[in-house]
Amino acid sequence: MRHALGLEYDGSAFFGWQRQHQTLTVQQSLEDALSVVADHSVTVICAGRTDTGVHARGQVVHFDSPSERKHRQWMLGVNSNLPGAVRAMWVRTVDDTFHARFGAYSRSYQYTILNRWVRPAIGSSYYGWVRQPLDARRMDRAAKYLVGTHDFSAFRSSGCSANHATREITSIEVCREGDTVLINITANAFLYHMVRNIVGTLIPVGRGEQSVQWFRTVLESGQRELAGKTAASQGLCLVKVRYDPKFKIPEQHEAFPLRP
């Protein structure tokens, strides 16, 4: 029997999603907790593997188990065996055609920049930080060039193992809320470090160091060396994954900026 499960976690407590030797990861923690409840070894598949320091409010996984448990039993049992920085939010029984990774229609991320002169004393693990004033409207105009299907090689890190760099961004918005600048982006899929590289390339546009047209030139060049630096991991959060409605997977609400 196949089950889908929704997760939220504080990425600063883990060395990323994927199980590794001798380091604490989200996958390891979840599989260990599920194995206790199922009374057998459980392997999970996630919608999107997150790096060290990256958070999630809407991660989705699936796992298979012949053990008969009510949804409430899965929830209470798993959460009682998970570390405090990760929680199961819901469980659904799905048919065997559901796949958390390959069945996802889209994934939505939010990147939060604290834009003020002083570094944060509280909640530093939830923000990227930029000291110089950022023009969110300029950043938003530049970001709009990304909407549609493009070759995103310019925003693809060297460790990426994807067969090609073509992806479709369906929406992206940059806006300011007080001292924070929020970048919300949705695509059918993302390349390794793609969102953080996009943010790192929008920042010099927001600081007035580069033009909006320069950002478009970087995209069209396909050259990673022309783009900006990779933005810090702690500002990034996976907020929602969307699937075929027939699976009745809860769609997470758009996340507010992470607060401590």
FENDA-V97754 format. One record per pair of residues at least 6 apart in sequence whose ideal C-beta (glycine too) atoms are under 7 Angstrom apart, sorted by the first residue. I is the first residue (numbers start at 1). GAP is how many residues later the second one is. Records with the same first field share a line. If there is no record, write none. Layout:
# FENDA-V97754
I = GAP + GAP
This chain:
# FENDA-V97754
1 = 63 + 64 + 65 + 92
2 = 60 + 62 + 92 + 93 + 94 + 96
3 = 59 + 60 + 62 + 71 + 88 + 89 + 90 + 91
4 = 56 + 58 + 88 + 90 + 94 + 96 + 245
5 = 56 + 83 + 86
6 = 52 + 54 + 82 + 83 + 84 + 244
7 = 49 + 52 + 54 + 79 + 81 + 82
8 = 48 + 49 + 79 + 81
9 = 17 + 46 + 47 + 76 + 77
10 = 45 + 75
11 = 39 + 41 + 42 + 43 + 44
12 = 41 + 113 + 222
13 = 70 + 72
14 = 10 + 11 + 12
15 = 8 + 9 + 10 + 37
16 = 9 + 34 + 35 + 36
17 = 8 + 9 + 10 + 29 + 32 + 33
18 = 7 + 9 + 31
19 = 6 + 8 + 9
26 = 60
27 = 17
29 = 53 + 54 + 57
30 = 14 + 31 + 52 + 56
31 = 11 + 12 + 13
33 = 45 + 48 + 49
34 = 8 + 10 + 29 + 44
35 = 6 + 7
36 = 41 + 45
37 = 32 + 37 + 40 + 41
38 = 27 + 29
39 = 28
40 = 27
42 = 21 + 23
43 = 20
44 = 17 + 19
45 = 16 + 17 + 54 + 55 + 56
46 = 13 + 15 + 54 + 55
47 = 12 + 13 + 53 + 54 + 57 + 60 + 194
48 = 59 + 190
50 = 6 + 188
51 = 182
52 = 181
53 = 180 + 181
54 = 179 + 182
55 = 182 + 203
56 = 181 + 182
57 = 180 + 182 + 195 + 198
58 = 180 + 181 + 182 + 183 + 194
59 = 179
60 = 40 + 181 + 189
61 = 39
62 = 32 + 36 + 37 + 38
71 = 20
74 = 17
75 = 13 + 16
78 = 10
79 = 8 + 9
90 = 160
92 = 156 + 157
94 = 153
98 = 149
103 = 140 + 141
104 = 137 + 138 + 139
105 = 137 + 138 + 139
106 = 64 + 80 + 81 + 82 + 136
107 = 80 + 82 + 83 + 131 + 134
108 = 76 + 78 + 131 + 132
109 = 76 + 86 + 127 + 128 + 129 + 130
110 = 72 + 73 + 74 + 127 + 129 + 145
111 = 17 + 72 + 84 + 88 + 120 + 124 + 125
112 = 14 + 15 + 16 + 68 + 70 + 123 + 145 + 146
113 = 14 + 15 + 17 + 21 + 67 + 68 + 122
114 = 6 + 13 + 15 + 65 + 66
115 = 15 + 18 + 19 + 64 + 65 + 66
116 = 63
117 = 14
119 = 10
120 = 7 + 9
122 = 138
123 = 136 + 137
125 = 109
126 = 108 + 132 + 134
127 = 107 + 108
128 = 71 + 103 + 104 + 106 + 107
130 = 73
132 = 75
134 = 47 + 69 + 72 + 73
135 = 71 + 73
136 = 38 + 39 + 40 + 45 + 70
138 = 67 + 68 + 74
139 = 35 + 63 + 66 + 67
140 = 33 + 34 + 35
141 = 71
142 = 60 + 63 + 70 + 73
143 = 29 + 31 + 59
145 = 70 + 71 + 74
146 = 23 + 26 + 52 + 73
147 = 22 + 24 + 25
148 = 20 + 21
149 = 17 + 19
150 = 69
151 = 14 + 15 + 71
152 = 13 + 15 + 39 + 42
153 = 12 + 69 + 71
154 = 64 + 65 + 67 + 68 + 69 + 70 + 72 + 73
155 = 36 + 39 + 42 + 43 + 46 + 72
156 = 9 + 35 + 36 + 38 + 68
157 = 35 + 36 + 40 + 73
159 = 33
160 = 31 + 32
162 = 29
165 = 26
167 = 20 + 21 + 22 + 23 + 24
168 = 19 + 20
169 = 16 + 18
170 = 16 + 17
171 = 15
172 = 12 + 13
173 = 11
174 = 7 + 9 + 28
175 = 7
180 = 77
182 = 75
183 = 16 + 19
185 = 10
193 = 37
195 = 41
196 = 34 + 35 + 37 + 40
197 = 30 + 33
199 = 32
200 = 28 + 29 + 30 + 31
201 = 14 + 17 + 26 + 27
202 = 13
203 = 25
204 = 6 + 24
205 = 7 + 10
218 = 8 + 9
237 = 18 + 21
239 = 13 + 15 + 16
240 = 11 + 12
242 = 9
243 = 6
